[in-house]
Amino acid sequence: MNDPFLNESGDPANLTNSQRGQLAELAFMRKAAGLGLSVAKPWNADERYDFIVRVESVCWRVQVKSVLAKSRGRRYHRARMAAGRKRHVRRESYSATEIDFLVAYLFAENVWYVFPAAVIEGRKSICISPGSKISKSEQYREAWRLMKPRPANADATIAADTTAELPEAAQSVLKTARSVPKTMPDS
């Protein structure tokens, strides 16, 4: 018997935007946990980030976005970077004071893009072209390594063998990780 309220096809296209967002968040938790990251969901739904991800002694604020398909008539996926739930309300873009990373999931490609906040700050959207040799976003494809903090005793220069290929914004995130306190302050 077919039950109309179940999405038995498993196709994200048959879900509402809210349901797809929740599915992307579940996929993020699975991916992050599978990489050995500790993931926590804030109790307050009004935060600008979806998750707190702990890597070693550093906690990152992570916003998760998902894209169902390529933009109509385009060769790229467009991930909206601005937050907001209501149609006629001005959507505010994310800033590095609110989030540390924005992680975009492309359902059709089953691929993740890990953007440091400095890269997407102030932007309303970003175009992602998986496999493109000229796309600037391709350097962030599965770039989970950007969440790895630098050792506390590292000198001011970043080791060339691990970060030479990273863009300036990503190097800025790694530099910031060194300055994050090792323990959370008492509330």
WOZIDA-V679637 format. One record per pair of residues at least 24 apart in sequence whose C-alpha atoms are under 10 Angstrom apart, sorted by sequence separation. I is the first residue (numbers start at 1). J is the second residue. If there is no record, write none. Layout:
i={I	I}
j={J	J}
This chain:
i={29	80	94	95	96	97	104	106	113	114	115	116	146	149	150	154	25	79	95	96	113	114	115	146	148	149	150	152	153	25	78	79	94	95	96	113	114	115	139	140	147	148	149	150	151	152	79	93	94	95	113	114	115	116	139	140	143	146	147	149	150	151	152	78	93	94	95	112	113	114	115	139	146	149	150	152	77	93	94	112	113	114	115	145	148	149	150	92	93	94	111	112	113	114	116	140	147	149	152	63	77	92	93	111	112	113	114	115	116	136	146	149	92	93	112	114	115	91	114	49	48	61	63	28	48	61	62	63	70	104	105	27	28	61	62	63	64	65	66	67	68	69	103	104	105	25	61	62	63	64	65	66	67	68	69	70	82	103	104	25	60	61	62	63	64	65	66	67	68	69	81	82	103	24	25	60	61	62	63	64	65	66	67	68	69	81	82	103	24	25	59	60	61	62	63	64	65	66	67	68	81	82	83	103	22	24	67	81	82	21	22	23	24	80	81	82	21	22	80	81	20	21	49	79	80	81	101	20	21	48	66	79	80	101	20	21	48	52	65	78	79	80	100	20	51	52	53	64	65	78	79	119	17	48	49	50	64	77	78	79	119	120	17	48	49	64	76	77	78	118	119	17	47	48	49	76	77	78	118	119	47	49	50	62	63	75	76	77	117	118	49	62	75	76	77	116	117	62	63	75	76	115	116	118	119	13	62	74	75	115	116	117	118	12	13	61	71	76	116	117	70	75	116	70	116	70	76	67	18	101	100	28	28	100	28	96	100	25	27	24	25	27	24	31	24	24	27	21	23	28	20	60	59	58	58	59	56	57	58	55	56	57	58	54	55	56	13	53	54	55	56	57	12	13	56	11	12	37	35	37	37	32	60	59	58	57	58	60	58	59	58	59	57	58	59	57	58	59	57	58	59	56	57	58	57}
j={53	104	118	119	120	121	128	130	137	138	139	140	170	173	174	178	50	104	120	121	138	139	140	171	173	174	175	177	178	51	104	105	120	121	122	139	140	141	165	166	173	174	175	176	177	178	106	120	121	122	140	141	142	143	166	167	170	173	174	176	177	178	179	106	121	122	123	140	141	142	143	167	174	177	178	180	106	122	123	141	142	143	144	174	177	178	179	122	123	124	141	142	143	144	146	170	177	179	182	94	108	123	124	142	143	144	145	146	147	167	177	180	124	125	144	146	147	124	147	83	83	96	98	64	84	97	98	99	106	140	141	64	65	98	99	100	101	102	103	104	105	106	140	141	142	63	99	100	101	102	103	104	105	106	107	108	120	141	142	64	99	100	101	102	103	104	105	106	107	108	120	121	142	64	65	100	101	102	103	104	105	106	107	108	109	121	122	143	65	66	100	101	102	103	104	105	106	107	108	109	122	123	124	144	64	66	109	123	124	64	65	66	67	123	124	125	65	66	124	125	65	66	94	124	125	126	146	66	67	94	112	125	126	147	67	68	95	99	112	125	126	127	147	68	99	100	101	112	113	126	127	167	66	97	98	99	113	126	127	128	168	169	67	98	99	114	126	127	128	168	169	68	98	99	100	127	128	129	169	170	99	101	102	114	115	127	128	129	169	170	102	115	128	129	130	169	170	116	117	129	130	169	170	172	173	68	117	129	130	170	171	172	173	68	69	117	127	132	172	173	127	132	173	128	174	129	135	128	85	173	173	103	104	176	105	173	177	103	105	104	105	107	105	112	106	107	110	105	107	112	107	147	147	147	148	149	147	148	149	147	148	149	150	147	148	149	107	147	148	149	150	151	107	108	151	107	108	144	144	147	148	144	177	177	177	177	178	180	179	180	180	181	180	181	182	181	182	183	182	183	184	182	183	184	184}
